[in-house]
């Protein structure tokens, strides 16, 4: 588990950050996923798939956070991409901001699939395992997400 943590912690925090929108919550979600995996490591059927399990736990944790937020607010709150400082806000180009806004407007499963594909560079099968869906569903979710993202950005992807 320590090796997985050392190699993948930063990437998983970034994944969670894209999903939940704030760094503190993202770090909490990832830490909780690693803690739960560590406690339950003896129950893993295939210890070689611990990373897949942690990724799934991070996504499920993000979903839980978003569900809790939805029940608290019960109204539409527009998502604004995170801005960490004035310097980083100046460095983030308009194009990237538009992509993040368009990505946040996608349905959660499409956003998750695209983030796993293009941010973590996972294969269709790895995405399917992480999301708990079939390979064909993963491919169609990615295709639909790309099409919707292209329409939102006004370009063909």
LUMGU-707259 format. One line per field, with one value per atom (N, C-alpha, C, O): z negated, y negated, x negated. Coordinates in steps of 0.2 Angstrom, whole numbers. Example, Ala and Ser with C-alpha at 12.3 -4.5 7.8 and 13.67 -1.06 7.14 Angstrom:
z	(-39 -39 -39 -42 -35 -36 -39 -40) .
y	(28 22 16 17 11 5 0 -6) .
x	(-66 -62 -66 -71 -64 -68 -64 -67) .
REM end
This chain:
z	(0 0 0 3 -3 -4 3 5 7 14 18 22 18 21 19 23 13 10 13 15 13 15 22 24 26 33 36 41 32 35 31 33 25 21 24 24 27 30 36 37 40 46 44 47 38 36 33 33 29 26 32 32 37 43 46 48 47 49 45 47 39 34 34 34 35 35 41 41 47 53 51 54 48 47 41 42 36 30 30 27 33 34 29 29 23 18 16 15 14 13 6 5 1 -6 -5 -8 -2 -2 3 1 8 12 8 9 4 0 -5 -6 -8 -13 -10 -12 -4 0 1 0 4 6 -1 -1 -6 -12 -15 -17 -15 -17 -13 -16 -6 -2 -3 -4 -4 -6 -13 -14 -18 -25 -25 -28 -21 -21 -17 -19 -12 -8 -13 -12 -16 -21 -26 -27 -29 -34 -31 -35 -25 -22 -17 -14 -18 -13 -13 -8 -19 -20 -16 -15 -15 -11 -4 0 -1 6 9 7 14 18 22 22 25 29 27 29 22 20 25 24 31 37 40 43 38 40 35 35 30 25 28 25 33 36 39 38 42 45 40 40 34 29 26 24 25 22 27 25 33 38 38 38 37 36 30 30 25 18 19 16 22 23 27 25 32 36 32 32 28 24 19 17 16 11 14 10 20 23 24 23 26 27 21 21 16 9 7 5 8 6 10 8 17 21 19 20 17 15 9 8 4 -2 -1 -3 4 6 9 8 13 17 12 12 6 2 -3 -5 -4 -8 -4 -7 2 6 9 9 12 15 20 21 23 28 33 31 38 43 42 41 41 39 45 46 49 54 52 47 55 53 56 62 52 55 54 48 59 58 52 51 48 43 45 50 41 42 36 31 36 30 28 22 33 31 37 42 36 41 47 53 45 50 54 60 51 54 59 64 56 60 66 72 66 72 77 83 74 78 82 87 79 82 88 87 93 100 100 97 104 106 109 107 113 116 111 111 106 101 96 94 95 91 94 91 101 104 104 104 105 105 98 98 93 86 85 82 87 86 90 88 96 101 97 98 95 92 85 84 82 76 77 73 83 85 88 88 89 91 86 80 87 82 78 81 72 68 71 71 74 76 82 83 87 92 90 93 85 82 79 80 76 73 78 77 83 88 92 93 94 97 93 95 87 82 81 81 81 80 86 86 92 99 100 101 99 102 96 98 90 85 82 81 81 78 83 82 90 95 95 96 92 91 97 102 98 104 103 97 108 107 102 98 102 97 90 85 89 82 80 74 85 83 81 76 85 83 76 72 74 68 62 57 64 59 57 52 63 62 60 59 61 60 65 64 71 77 82 81 88 93 97 97 101 106 111 113 114 119 116 120 110 107 106 107 104 103 110 110 115 122 124 127 123 125 121 124 115 110 112 112 114 116 123 124 127 134 133 136 129 128 124 126 119 116 121 120 125 130 135 136 137 141 138 141 132 128 126 127 125 124 130 130 135 142 143 146 142 143 139 141 133 128 130 128 132 134 141 144 145 152 157 161 156 160 161 156 166 167 163 165 158 155 158 156) .
y	(6 0 -6 -11 -6 -12 -14 -20 -9 -10 -13 -18 -11 -14 -21 -25 -22 -29 -33 -39 -31 -36 -37 -43 -32 -33 -37 -40 -36 -38 -43 -46 -45 -50 -56 -59 -59 -66 -66 -70 -61 -60 -59 -61 -55 -54 -60 -61 -64 -70 -75 -78 -75 -79 -77 -81 -70 -67 -69 -72 -69 -71 -78 -80 -82 -89 -91 -96 -88 -89 -87 -91 -82 -80 -84 -86 -86 -89 -97 -101 -99 -106 -110 -116 -107 -110 -105 -99 -108 -104 -100 -94 -104 -101 -94 -89 -95 -89 -84 -78 -86 -81 -77 -70 -80 -77 -72 -67 -74 -70 -64 -58 -65 -59 -54 -48 -56 -51 -48 -42 -52 -49 -44 -39 -45 -41 -34 -29 -35 -29 -25 -19 -28 -24 -21 -15 -24 -22 -16 -11 -16 -11 -5 1 -6 -1 3 9 -1 2 6 12 4 8 14 19 14 20 24 28 22 26 33 37 36 43 46 52 42 45 44 46 41 40 47 51 48 54 55 60 49 49 43 37 44 38 34 29 37 34 28 24 29 24 19 15 18 13 6 2 4 -3 -4 -9 1 1 0 -4 3 3 -4 -7 -7 -14 -19 -23 -18 -23 -23 -28 -17 -16 -19 -23 -18 -21 -29 -32 -31 -39 -41 -46 -38 -40 -40 -44 -34 -33 -39 -41 -40 -46 -52 -56 -54 -60 -60 -65 -55 -54 -56 -59 -53 -54 -61 -64 -64 -71 -75 -80 -74 -78 -77 -81 -70 -69 -73 -76 -73 -77 -84 -87 -87 -94 -95 -100 -91 -92 -92 -96 -88 -88 -94 -96 -97 -103 -109 -113 -109 -115 -115 -119 -109 -108 -113 -114 -116 -121 -121 -119 -124 -124 -129 -135 -127 -132 -131 -125 -136 -135 -133 -136 -129 -127 -131 -133 -134 -138 -134 -131 -133 -130 -133 -139 -129 -132 -136 -135 -142 -147 -147 -149 -145 -144 -150 -152 -155 -161 -165 -163 -172 -177 -175 -175 -172 -170 -164 -164 -159 -154 -155 -153 -160 -162 -165 -165 -169 -173 -168 -169 -162 -157 -153 -150 -152 -147 -151 -156 -148 -151 -151 -146 -155 -155 -148 -146 -145 -139 -133 -130 -133 -128 -129 -124 -135 -137 -135 -132 -136 -134 -127 -124 -123 -116 -113 -109 -116 -114 -116 -112 -121 -123 -118 -115 -117 -112 -105 -101 -103 -96 -96 -91 -101 -101 -101 -99 -103 -103 -96 -95 -91 -85 -81 -82 -76 -71 -68 -67 -66 -64 -58 -58 -53 -47 -49 -46 -53 -55 -59 -58 -64 -68 -63 -64 -58 -53 -49 -49 -47 -43 -47 -44 -53 -57 -59 -59 -60 -62 -56 -57 -50 -44 -43 -41 -44 -43 -48 -46 -54 -59 -63 -66 -62 -64 -59 -60 -53 -47 -43 -38 -44 -40 -33 -28 -31 -24 -21 -25 -14 -11 -10 -11 -8 -7 -2 -3 4 9 6 8 2 0 -5 -5 -9 -14 -10 -11 -4 0 3 3 6 8 3 4 -3 -8 -10 -12 -11 -14 -8 -9 -2 4 5 7 4 5 9 11 11 15 11 5 15 11 7 2 10 7 1 -4 1 -4 -10 -16 -8 -13 -17 -23 -13 -16 -20 -26 -18 -22 -29 -34 -28 -34 -39 -45 -37 -41 -44 -50 -40 -43 -49 -54 -47 -52 -58 -64 -57 -63 -67 -73 -64 -68 -72 -78 -69 -72 -78 -84 -77 -83 -88 -94 -86 -91 -95 -101 -92 -95 -100 -106 -98 -103 -109 -114 -107 -113 -118 -124 -115 -120 -122 -126 -120 -122 -120 -123 -113 -111 -103 -100 -100 -93 -90 -92 -85 -82 -75 -72) .
x	(-4 0 -4 -3 -10 -14 -17 -17 -18 -21 -15 -17 -9 -4 -3 -1 -3 -2 -7 -5 -13 -19 -18 -20 -16 -16 -10 -10 -4 2 6 11 4 7 9 14 4 4 9 14 9 14 21 25 21 28 31 37 27 29 32 37 28 30 36 41 37 43 49 54 48 54 55 61 50 50 55 59 54 58 65 70 66 73 77 82 73 77 76 80 70 69 65 64 64 59 54 55 48 42 43 41 46 46 51 49 56 61 58 59 54 51 46 46 42 37 40 38 46 49 52 52 55 58 52 53 47 41 38 37 37 35 39 37 46 51 51 51 50 50 43 44 38 32 32 30 35 36 41 39 46 51 48 49 44 41 35 35 32 27 30 27 35 39 41 41 44 47 43 45 36 32 32 31 33 33 40 40 45 51 50 55 45 45 44 39 48 47 41 37 39 33 29 30 24 20 16 15 16 13 17 15 24 28 30 35 26 27 28 32 24 24 31 34 34 40 45 50 45 49 49 54 43 42 45 48 44 47 55 58 57 65 67 72 63 65 65 69 60 59 66 69 67 73 79 84 80 86 86 92 80 80 82 86 80 82 89 93 92 99 103 108 101 104 104 109 98 97 102 106 102 107 114 118 116 123 125 130 120 121 122 126 118 118 125 128 127 134 140 144 139 145 144 150 139 138 141 144 139 141 148 151 150 156 158 164 153 154 148 143 150 144 139 141 133 127 123 120 121 117 110 107 106 100 95 95 90 85 78 77 74 68 64 64 60 56 51 47 50 45 41 43 34 31 27 26 25 22 22 24 21 21 16 17 10 5 7 7 10 12 18 19 23 28 26 29 21 18 15 15 12 9 14 12 19 24 27 31 26 29 36 39 39 46 48 54 44 46 47 52 42 43 49 52 50 56 62 67 63 69 70 75 64 64 67 71 64 66 73 77 76 83 87 92 85 89 89 94 83 82 87 90 87 91 99 103 101 108 110 116 105 107 110 109 114 117 111 105 112 106 102 96 106 102 98 92 100 96 90 85 91 86 81 75 83 78 74 68 78 75 69 64 71 66 60 55 62 56 51 45 54 50 46 40 49 46 40 35 42 37 33 28 35 31 26 20 29 25 23 19 25 23 24 20 30 32 35 37 34 37 45 47 48 55 57 61 53 54 52 56 47 46 51 53 54 59 65 69 67 73 72 77 66 65 66 69 63 63 70 72 74 81 86 92 84 88 93 99 91 96 92 86 96 93 88 89 84 79 83 81 89 93 96 97 98 102 97 98 91 85 84 83 83 82 87 86 94 99 100 102 98 99 93 95 87 82 84 83 87 89 94 94 99 105 102 104 97 94 90 91 86 83 87 86 92 97 100 101 102 106 101 102 94 89 88 87 88 87 92 91 98 104 104 105 102 102 96 97 91 85 85 81 91 92 86 84 84 79 80 83 77 77 71 65 72 67 65 61) .
REM end
